Amino acid sequence: MTRSKLLILAVLAIAAPAYGQTRVASNTAAADTTADSTSATPKKAPRLPRYEAPPIEIQHLRAYDARGLNVFESPKDDKVPFTGMKLSWGGAFTQQYQNLTHENTAAPKVVAGVNANQLYNLGQGFNNAVANLYLNGQLAQGIRVAVEFYPSARHHQEMWVKDGYFLIDGSPVENLFLDKIMEYLTLKVGHYEVNFGDQHFRRSDNGQTIYNPFVGNLIMDDFTTEIGAEAMLRTGPWLGMFGITNGETRGTVSNPGQRGPSWLGKVGYDNKFTNDLRVRITGSMYKKDRGMANALTSGDRGGSRYYDVMENTTATETANAWSGAIQSGMKSYVTAFVVNPQLYYNGIELFGNIETQTGAAYTEAYRRTLRQNSLDALYRFADNKLYVGGRYNTVEGQLLGIANDITVKRSQVGGGWYVTPNVLAKIEYVNQKYLDFPTTDIRSGGQFKGIMIEGAVSF
């Protein structure tokens, strides 16, 4: 079967469930007629809604469906009343159809009779589905506990707990002074996704992809979960955050002299001037001076969306889960800064990411620098049900084991359709190039490109 026919089948496979639901609802409504007692002419029943958004019953919760678009930190000013303890479950599921090709010009590197620089024989087809599971408990007014699971992920075969934490937006005791403070203060305590930059609020997180207008995340994907606490103050359009964590994705008491905390900070301005105009700009800092396994750019256990690209013939889906991504390798020391300017005007959406990371692995004698820039440009229309857009993303600097500066460039263009607020179908064309890699590296002269189709459900 040709690739074009497979692409058509992939689109039909993603669109069929939503189309089927629409047809069932339409037929049901058409068949539901009642006869007027005073007339022989049948009267049609009122038109039933095709979709109703479920109410949000947990306080200060970012909605998992399209209502959570361009929501960043957990909302401070929501109007959800506290009516007692509640439990809420949610889920998110994603699957892609991949039709990519790749190439390189790396010199052969034969190890045990195998050329380690020969690329994987890449075909097209469906990637395995991935899923997230959410549990939120409203414990008291303004206080909730959140736990998130990965029932299915590219990198882990077993069910995995992503994070669990307390979010505190209210005082547990009746006190006028504490109540006044909590009007501005939010505390986050536990094992959670650290708040470095704004891009992690727009990225695909394993099965939760409904916030990401594209299929892939940034080339250098800033995402990690760590144990610690964050305090955020918000007043009017201004926000400020300070946090401290253990600096690693898991807790440990080993090698005490070689480990230390990570420090985080964030300041920002977020103002909605009119219904059509919103401006947000934030600056974030992440700093770690001593460690063994920092994972700021390698903490995503969901893995890359581009399966097996630029990998060799021995690659596996699990062991090579981050194909196509660049990881800094700064496991021991890292100082990172990122600025995220954003503009939303009458359907136009611009989101920038200007970032610098300096650091090293434990074995390195000197510190390296990596710089990442990206710009998303989108246009949302048809009452935000449809969108088109593009992203340009570059990474430049030094990687572990490569003396000279390298460059990676990626272009993404595509669009999407929110069939309902919790069902999204999107398509993307991606083209990524690797420049200035040594000929002994499999990425030398490397490029991958092609079409990705993704279907997402989140509720």
Helices and strands as residue ranges (DSSP letters): H 3-31, E 33-35, E 42-44, G 66-68, E 86-103, E 110-111, E 114-115, E 124-126, E 130-140, E 143-152, E 160-168, H 176-182, E 185-193, G 199-201, E 225-235, E 238-245, G 256-258, E 262-272, E 277-288, E 333-345, E 348-360, E 368-381, E 386-397, E 406-420, E 423-435, E 447-458
